[in-house]
Amino acid sequence: MLGVYVSHRRIWRLVVENNFEKVMVLEDDVFPTNQTWLHLPGLLQHADEAQKFHNKSWHYMFLRRNALGNVKMEKTWSLSPLGHPVTIATPSWGTAAYIISLAGARYLWSASREGQYPLDVQIAEIQKKNKDEFITLSACWNDQFQPTCPETVFKFEGKDQGDCKSSGNDLR
C-alpha cells in the first residue's frame, strides 16, 4: 500500500516539477492495447477541446477502473476517436492505468495522505468530496460498461508476468 502511494506521488511530483502537461501512468502489470496507443492522441485532443464546452479542465482520466457507482448516470464529456463516450467518471478505484494532467498532479499532491488508506480508495473519496473541483474522466471505450475497461488495457497475469510479480519499489 505504501509503495504504491510513494510511487504515484513521486510521479505527480515529477509532473509538477517539470511542468508536464499530461502523463500516462501505468503500473507494472498492465499495458495499453494497440487500439489505445493508436487513438491516444485523438482521445486527448477531444478531451481537451471539450474543456471549452464544459468551462473546466479535466484532471484524471481512467484507462482502467472499478466504478463504485452507477455508470449509467455518468454524463458524456467528449467522444473518443472511435465515437465511444468519454464520461465524467463516478467515484472509482483505479491507479493501474490513467492519464493525469498537470493540474491533476498538483491537486492530488495536496489532497492525498500517506498511509491513510489505499491510494485508489483515497482518489475515489476525493472524487466524492470534490466532484465539481477534481474532474475525473473514464476513457473506457465500450458502449456497455464492463468492469476494468478490458478494451483499453490488458493485465498481465500468472505465467505472463514471468518472474516480475512484485513492484520495483519492493526491491529496495
Secondary structure, 3 states (H helix, E strand, C coil): CHHHHHHHHHHHHHHHHCCCCEEEEECCCEEECHHHHHHHHHHHHHHHHHHHHHCCCCCEEECCCEECCCHHHCCEEEECCCCCEEEECCCEECCCEEEEEHHHHHHHHHHCCCCCCCHHHHHHHHHHHCCCCCCEEECCCCCCCCCCCCCCEEECCHHHHCCCCCCHHHHC
